[in-house]
């Protein structure tokens, strides 16, 4: 049995200790002493991101800057990313090699620029008459596309992530009218990726130029036409000053995915939480860019037409039908010439068939009903 005197002594000691702790003091005891450990100082990792875009270019260049800032902020400054615009550290079309060899840990661009490295890469930016932004993101993240993309880049020590999407683009700027398929013959046009291969099939000359060189090339006649992105970006480049006709729709790029290239060795050396932050920030960047283009394209288009007197025209229906046939033939040819391209194309085509069936009774059916008079 505990006597009252002992109980009173222990209770008083407990109350005194609790009171000291509550008031910010500490209990001093000959038998026990507890000291809080100081938090360990965390390492700061500094990364470089090289891009294919001009510095602070609206949508694309600012998208890379926003992505880098988000990674830095989300990591509490543990992973700091500094952006280098096209030409500041490496030329715009050398981003792939720079990240592969570790000159920079990250690169922001578009996968179709690297078709000379891996022909299958271009399927992860845009496919003529292929998937929209919503569809291609679904394929990449929930239809097996990401696994294939990683397989394509594995030999180059690169990890791909999505980092933006422009939505459906415009057909391009032309200094001659397009009235028939014959008008593409002999046409010198800045158009990368699979769209360029379609143009070549039709007798044209596709030219792969970085964004910063397009205006001068068009103005001086080095090229006869160019596709870039859409009204928001095209207005910023002033392309209306160098070409007369503005055609739509962007049959060649119905949902152009931007990519974040990450040096695989550098990525795998990151702590797991920082890896998760990079992945999460890239997904956020993908949606944010699409939202930005969707919100701003129409205002920019109205400015081009109403203030700068741009001649806005649709491609003739028979031209679009012929382009679709030529695109299908081109895709089959690319798939037949390269085993990895065949593997990616089969996955892409199968997923597009499934999602198209769903959109027949969802997106397409709804939009038709909404816009019916």
VEXMARLO-980976 format. One record per residue (C-alpha): x, y, z; chain. Coordinates in steps of 0.001 Angstrom, whole numbers, padded with zeros to 6 digits. Example, Ala and Ser with C-alpha at 12.3 -4.5 7.8 and 13.67 -1.06 7.14 Angstrom:
! residues 2
         u         v         w   chain
    012300   -004500    007800       A
    013670   -001060    007140       A
! end
This chain:
! residues 373
         u         v         w   chain
    000000    000000    000000       A
    001254    003496   -000860       A
    001124    005794    002132       A
   -000456    009229    001810       A
    002772    011089    002487       A
    004626    009328   -000346       A
    001674    009772   -002742       A
    001532    013474   -001962       A
    005285    013858   -002586       A
    005155    012098   -005999       A
    002054    013984   -007083       A
    003615    017307   -006204       A
    006746    016427   -008146       A
    004636    015460   -011190       A
    002637    018687   -011060       A
    005805    020749   -010736       A
    007399    019040   -013738       A
    004261    019442   -015853       A
    004007    023102   -014905       A
    007616    023757   -015853       A
    007175    022092   -019245       A
    003944    023969   -019948       A
    005635    027263   -019138       A
    008559    026536   -021436       A
    010911    025442   -018670       A
    012576    022092   -018221       A
    012669    019556   -015471       A
    016080    019050   -013910       A
    016510    015614   -012409       A
    019477    013775   -011076       A
    018177    010576   -012682       A
    016803    011767   -016064       A
    017748    014544   -018479       A
    016183    014890   -021946       A
    017701    017129   -024620       A
    015919    017785   -027964       A
    018146    016973   -030925       A
    018763    019870   -033356       A
    017366    019189   -036860       A
    020003    018016   -039320       A
    020928    020532   -041968       A
    019526    019382   -045315       A
    021604    019362   -048480       A
    020795    021877   -051225       A
    020927    020424   -054735       A
    021363    022797   -057676       A
    020243    021752   -061140       A
    020350    023360   -064585       A
    017426    023269   -067029       A
    018218    024019   -070694       A
    015373    024764   -073100       A
    014633    024988   -076799       A
    012659    028228   -076289       A
    013622    031911   -076391       A
    013995    033491   -072950       A
    010649    034178   -071242       A
    008736    033413   -074444       A
    005004    033388   -073562       A
    003522    029964   -072870       A
    006496    027795   -073766       A
    009426    029694   -072277       A
    007458    030898   -069274       A
    006127    027366   -068843       A
    009687    026135   -068327       A
    010368    028972   -065863       A
    007187    028217   -063904       A
    008074    024526   -063730       A
    011540    025282   -062379       A
    010154    027724   -059812       A
    007552    025214   -058645       A
    010149    022494   -058138       A
    012278    024895   -056125       A
    009341    026041   -053975       A
    007767    022604   -053493       A
    011101    021246   -052304       A
    011544    024081   -049821       A
    014660    025128   -051685       A
    016306    021712   -051357       A
    016252    021294   -055157       A
    016955    024579   -056905       A
    016480    024660   -060680       A
    017961    027425   -062829       A
    016624    027843   -066365       A
    018822    028578   -069379       A
    016954    029715   -072480       A
    017869    028602   -075987       A
    021479    029521   -076724       A
    022390    030628   -073206       A
    024150    027387   -072281       A
    023635    025189   -075343       A
    021972    025739   -078766       A
    018229    024976   -078761       A
    018450    021772   -080769       A
    021281    020374   -078610       A
    019162    020122   -075469       A
    018767    016358   -075833       A
    022510    015713   -075936       A
    023240    018193   -073144       A
    020905    016426   -070716       A
    021967    012971   -071872       A
    025620    013636   -071098       A
    024891    015564   -067887       A
    025872    019085   -068951       A
    022440    019959   -067570       A
    020194    017798   -065422       A
    016973    018891   -067146       A
    015752    019985   -070556       A
    012440    021479   -071699       A
    011385    021034   -075301       A
    009436    018757   -077617       A
    010238    015115   -078360       A
    009827    015380   -082134       A
    012979    017499   -082302       A
    014942    014326   -081537       A
    013642    012032   -084271       A
    017195    011860   -085633       A
    018228    010253   -082339       A
    015217    007965   -082012       A
    012501    007975   -084711       A
    009887    006787   -082206       A
    010371    009927   -080079       A
    008190    012036   -082363       A
    005055    010040   -081457       A
    005232    011585   -077984       A
    004763    015157   -079221       A
    002078    014964   -081892       A
    000745    012642   -084576       A
   -001046    014029   -087662       A
   -004784    013469   -087271       A
   -003938    011807   -083952       A
   -004821    012467   -080334       A
   -005928    015706   -078725       A
   -004280    016987   -075535       A
   -006745    015182   -073289       A
   -006305    011950   -075218       A
   -002513    011922   -075448       A
   -002163    012653   -071731       A
   -004487    009746   -071017       A
   -002436    007453   -073237       A
    000864    008504   -071656       A
   -000248    008198   -068034       A
   -002931    005507   -068174       A
   -002535    003715   -071502       A
    001038    002483   -071486       A
    002575    005445   -073281       A
    004959    006455   -070504       A
    006481    002988   -070263       A
    007178    003052   -073994       A
    008571    006594   -073836       A
    010967    005513   -071101       A
    012011    002556   -073233       A
    012758    004838   -076196       A
    014977    007089   -074047       A
    016643    004352   -071984       A
    019729    004087   -074268       A
    020348    007811   -073791       A
    020264    007834   -069969       A
    017159    010029   -070051       A
    013886    010003   -068138       A
    010947    011666   -069949       A
    008080    013505   -068269       A
    005296    015629   -069709       A
    005719    019366   -069145       A
    002994    021179   -071064       A
    000551    020897   -073931       A
   -000562    023518   -076451       A
   -003842    021899   -077442       A
   -004833    021871   -081122       A
   -002474    024114   -083078       A
   -003002    026218   -086181       A
   -002217    024975   -089678       A
    000433    027619   -090214       A
    001470    030827   -091959       A
    001821    030812   -095745       A
    002970    033295   -098356       A
    000893    031520   -100994       A
   -002675    030231   -101065       A
   -003343    026553   -100460       A
   -006128    025518   -102817       A
   -005100    021960   -103623       A
   -002642    019286   -102554       A
   -000383    020357   -105427       A
    000317    023624   -103603       A
    002422    021693   -101087       A
    004768    020521   -103842       A
    008073    022404   -103669       A
    006945    024284   -100552       A
    009775    025097   -098136       A
    008111    024948   -094745       A
    009300    024937   -091171       A
    007474    021890   -089854       A
    009171    019286   -087610       A
    008188    015757   -086677       A
    005738    013511   -088452       A
    003981    016488   -090041       A
    007248    017271   -091821       A
    007414    013730   -093141       A
    003898    014105   -094563       A
    004933    017338   -096293       A
    007962    015584   -097746       A
    005740    012799   -099053       A
    003729    015457   -100896       A
    006832    016914   -102529       A
    007541    019696   -100074       A
    010742    020463   -098171       A
    010351    020292   -094375       A
    012837    022351   -092388       A
    013449    021987   -088640       A
    014150    025414   -087157       A
    014062    026485   -083492       A
    011474    029117   -082648       A
    013920    031992   -082425       A
    014915    031616   -086096       A
    011464    031335   -087654       A
    010547    034993   -088191       A
    013761    035894   -090012       A
    013604    032770   -092182       A
    010023    033552   -093192       A
    010667    037245   -093745       A
    013740    036681   -095929       A
    012154    033916   -098003       A
    014418    031156   -096702       A
    011130    029377   -096049       A
    007764    029868   -097778       A
    005636    028872   -094817       A
    005822    027902   -091174       A
    003768    026294   -088501       A
    004534    027371   -084969       A
    001875    026948   -082312       A
   -001266    029060   -082314       A
   -002495    032661   -082016       A
   -001140    033304   -078517       A
    002439    032346   -079450       A
    002253    033423   -083093       A
    001202    036942   -082135       A
    004131    037167   -079720       A
    006530    036234   -082538       A
    004975    038789   -084898       A
    004559    036212   -087645       A
    001720    038272   -089152       A
    004400    040716   -090346       A
    006085    038043   -092462       A
    003227    036033   -093987       A
   -000190    036831   -095428       A
   -002317    033698   -094995       A
   -003113    031983   -091688       A
   -004604    028503   -092131       A
   -006446    026162   -089793       A
   -006824    023551   -088350       A
   -003477    022144   -087202       A
   -003961    018708   -088751       A
   -000315    017910   -088015       A
   -000389    018773   -084280       A
   -003766    018146   -082636       A
   -002431    018120   -079066       A
    001272    018859   -078883       A
    002919    017492   -075755       A
    005888    019332   -074311       A
    008498    017272   -072505       A
    010753    017507   -069501       A
    013939    015574   -070140       A
    015733    014507   -066957       A
    019173    012962   -066768       A
    018350    009513   -065417       A
    021471    009155   -063288       A
    020815    012525   -061629       A
    017139    011704   -061089       A
    017827    008359   -059448       A
    020350    010002   -057114       A
    017625    012253   -055693       A
    015866    011329   -052442       A
    012480    009713   -053071       A
    010531    012770   -051939       A
    012365    015023   -054395       A
    011746    012535   -057192       A
    008041    012717   -056343       A
    008156    016518   -056393       A
    009716    016548   -059882       A
    007052    014156   -061174       A
    004231    016099   -059533       A
    005468    019492   -060742       A
    005719    018208   -064307       A
    002108    016980   -064239       A
    001011    020363   -062914       A
    002973    022138   -065662       A
    001247    020015   -068302       A
   -002225    021050   -067210       A
   -001291    024669   -066519       A
    000104    025264   -070006       A
   -002964    023756   -071653       A
   -005196    025988   -069523       A
   -003142    029046   -070460       A
   -003338    028418   -074206       A
   -007056    027629   -074030       A
   -007730    030861   -072159       A
   -005644    033181   -074341       A
   -005721    031835   -077906       A
   -009044    033337   -078954       A
   -008216    036854   -077742       A
   -004933    036681   -079649       A
   -006727    035424   -082768       A
   -009148    038343   -082644       A
   -006185    040728   -082376       A
   -004513    039134   -085399       A
   -007661    039338   -087524       A
   -009180    042636   -086379       A
   -006080    044715   -085666       A
   -003480    043246   -088009       A
   -005815    042254   -090883       A
   -004593    038662   -091032       A
   -006262    036587   -093763       A
   -007650    033669   -091726       A
   -008634    030670   -093840       A
   -009620    027028   -093363       A
   -007828    024408   -095421       A
   -010170    023253   -098208       A
   -012040    020085   -097255       A
   -010559    018062   -100120       A
   -007066    019142   -099058       A
   -007698    017963   -095477       A
   -009001    014624   -096743       A
   -005917    014187   -098921       A
   -003634    015187   -096044       A
   -005301    012566   -093877       A
   -004635    009847   -096464       A
   -001017    010974   -096858       A
   -000613    011060   -093067       A
   -001845    007491   -092688       A
    000554    006285   -095368       A
    003417    008156   -093711       A
    002686    006699   -090269       A
    002548    003173   -091631       A
    005860    003771   -093401       A
    007588    005067   -090256       A
    006254    002133   -088235       A
    007497   -000352   -090827       A
    011002    001120   -090930       A
    011829    000983   -087218       A
    010916   -001709   -084674       A
    010545    000689   -081745       A
    008415    003054   -083842       A
    006182    000135   -084769       A
    005753   -000785   -081117       A
    004876    002769   -080114       A
    002593    003348   -083093       A
    000613    000170   -082440       A
    000022    001247   -078833       A
   -000905    004777   -079939       A
   -003289    003565   -082645       A
   -005009    001036   -080375       A
   -005564    003593   -077632       A
   -006832    006210   -080094       A
   -009387    003714   -081406       A
   -010706    003051   -077910       A
   -010834    006653   -076772       A
   -012484    007727   -080039       A
   -015329    005296   -079419       A
   -015856    006788   -075979       A
   -015695    010356   -077287       A
   -018353    009522   -079862       A
   -020837    009282   -077003       A
   -019203    011822   -074666       A
   -017119    014800   -075824       A
   -018163    014821   -079501       A
   -021811    014085   -078788       A
   -021982    016756   -076108       A
   -020265    019473   -078171       A
   -022521    018744   -081150       A
   -025559    019028   -078892       A
   -024289    022189   -077193       A
   -023561    023970   -080464       A
   -026662    022863   -082344       A
   -029000    025724   -083295       A
! end
